[in-house]
């Protein structure tokens, strides 16, 4: 059973009180500085101030992360501001090694069929934005992951016997494109009362990729309504720490986790 430590507090101040090298896994998604209408946080800073702020909270994550740990950072962009995710990566390059870049596909069209959901845009210049990034950072870029925890069957079954690395298993690495659509909801206010969430499944896949057995303590500095915490509960992570500055979002996270 997961033990939760959910705190109504600015994450930088809160993380500063945690001990060094005590966290195995970080899965989080900070505000993107795109003017999203959060209840309390102002999501529109000048670019340099925003990137400097990212370095501040990432420095705390670096201090808390074990040498064997993983840090999965979900970041999106706007079609008119496509460089932002990459600028964040460059801002953190002196703190972490970028070990994997994963593309979270929200919607995809195959032939004439569409799968998944996305927010359409009306533009004569830009395509609909149907994906976000998940950057997998580690301390040295040498962390083994459980590639087959998210494995998929071989389409050509003859590959199972042909390739020695399969060891007779019908499973191959999923790769770095993850199709995870949002669940359909009837009321955002009642079912997803937060303007920018990632699916629970996304956080679960990050946990599994790092290897569930290796995660004793998990952290999300930007908890929101608690999707990462629910993922930790679903995966039986022993300890979860989350910070959130909005009491309404935190209350919703606690309600969803059935915490008093």
N, C-alpha and C positions, 0 to 999 in steps of 0.2 A: 504494500500500500504506500502510495506516494505521500511524503510529508511536505506540505506546502508552506512557504514563507512568502506571502504576498504583502507588499508594503506600499502605502500611499506616500510616495516620496520621489523626489528628483533622482534619477538613476545615478548620476555622477556622485552626488553626496552619499547615496545609499551604498554604491559599490565601494566607495572609499573606505567603508567600515568593515568590509569583508576581508578575510585573510588571503595572503598571496597563494597562487597556484592551488586553488581549492575547487576549481570548476572543471568538469570534464567536457562539457558541451554547452555552447551558446547558440541559440536559434532566435533570431530577432529580425524586426523590420522597423527601422526608425522612420520618422516623418521624412518625406522626400523633398521638402521645400518647393512644393508645386502649388501652394495655395489651397490645400485641402481644408475643409471646414471642420477642424476638430473643435471640441467643446471648450477646451482651455488653452491649448498650445497654439501659438501663432505660427503658421506654416509658410511664412514668407519673409525670410531674412535676405540680406544681401549675400551674394554668392560666397565671398571670402569668409564672412562670419559663419555661415552655415558649415563650410568645409572645416574651418577651425574648430567648431563645436563637435563635428564628427570625430576629429582627432582627439578631443578631450575624452569623450566617452569610450572611444576605442582604446585609448591608453589604459583606462581602467580594466577593460576586458582583457587586454594583453597581460596585465599584472595578475589577474585572477585565473587565467587559463593555465591548466597544467601543460607541461611540455608535450604530453601525449594527447592533448585535447583538440577539438575542432570548433570552429566558429563559422556558422552559416549565416550570411547576411543577405536578406531579401531586399532588393532595391529596384524600384521601377523608375520610369521617366515619362515625360510628355513628348509627343512627336516633335514639338517645337523646341525641346530641350533635351536632345538625345545623349549629350555628353555627360550628363550629371552622374550616372552610375559609374562611369569610367573615372571621372574626377575623384569620386570617393575612394575608389581602389587606389589611385595614385596617392591620395592623401594618407592612406594606411600602409603604404609600401615599406616604410621603415619600421613598422610594428609587426607585420605578419608576412608570410609567404602565401601568395594566391595559389592554392594547390589544384582547385578545380573550379571551372565556371559552368554553372548549370542554367539552362533556359527553362523557366516555368512557362509552359504553353497553356494559356487559358482557353483559347479557341483555335481550331484548325479546320481548314476546308480541304477535303479530299475529293477530287473530281468535283461533283456538284452537290456534295453533302457537307454540311457544317456540323461540327461537334464542339460543345462547350459554350461558354458565355463570355462576353466582353462588353465594354462600354463603347458604343460607336461614337465616332466623331464626324462632324460635317466640315469637310475641308476640300479645297481644290488643290492643296499641296501635299497633304500627308495621308499615309495609309492608316487604317484602323490599327491601334496598338494592341496586339493580342498576346503579348508575352512580357515577363519581367525576368530579372536576373536573380540567381542565388549564387553568391560568391562564397566558396568554401576556403576559408583561411586556416592556416595552421602556423605553428611557431617556426618550423624549419622546412615544411613542404615534404616531409618524409613519413607522414602518418599513414599506416596501413588502414584501409577501410574494408567494410564488408560488402564488396561489390555485388555479390549474389543475394544479399538480403532483399534487394529490389529486382532480382533476376526475372527474366522473361523466357518462355520456351523458345527453342530454335524453330524457325519456320521450316528449314530443311533438316529433317531428323537425321539424315546421313552425316551431318556435321558432328553429331554426338560421338560416333565411333571414329570419325576421321581425325579429330583433333584431340590430342592427348590431354590438353589442359582441362577438358570437360570432365575427365574422370568418370565417364558414364552418366553424368547428370544432364538432364534436359533443362538447362538453365544457362543463360548468358547474361552478361552485364547489360543493364537497361540503357546505359549511356547517359549523356548529359542533356537530354531533352526530356522533360517530365511533363506529360499531359495531365494536368490536375484542374478540372473545371470547378467552378463554384457550385455549391448545392443550390438548387432552385428554392427561393423563398417567396412567401406571399406578402410579408410585411417587414421592411428593413427595420422599422422602429421596434418591432417586437422580437424579431428573429436574428437580426444582425445590426444592433444599434451602435455601429462604429463605421466611419466613412472609409476606412482603409484596413482591411484584414486579409491575412492569408488563410487558406483552408487548413483545417486541422490535419488533413492528410499530408500536406506539405511538410509540416513540422514532424509528423510521424516518420516520413521517409528520410528526413535528415537524421533523426535518432537512429533509425535502422541502418542507414549507410555508415554512420560512425561505428556502429555495432552496439546493440542494446546492452549487452553484457559489460561493456566498457563505460557505461554512463551511470555514475553514482550520484553526481550532482549536476543539475542543468540550470541554466540561467537565461532569462529573457529580460533585458533592461527596459524594454518598451512593451509592456504586457498587453495593453489594450483590453479587450474583453476576454482574454485568456485562452486563445486557441492553442498556443504553445503549451500551456499548462494542462489542457485537456489531452493533448498528444502525449505529454509525459505520464499522465495518469493511465492512458490506454496502453502505454508501453511498460508500465510498472517501474518507472524511474524512481529510485528511492527518495530523492530530495530535489525539490524544485524551488527556485528563488525567482521572484518577479517583482518589478518596480513599475508603478504607474502614478502619474501626477493628477489624474482626473478621478475623483471619488465615484462618479457615476459609472465609468468604465470598470473601475475596480470592483464595485458592488456587483456589476453584471458578471464579471469573471467569477467571483465568489459564489454567486447564485448558480451559475452553470456547473461549477465544481461541487455544488451542494455543501459548501462550507458555511459555518455559522459566522 
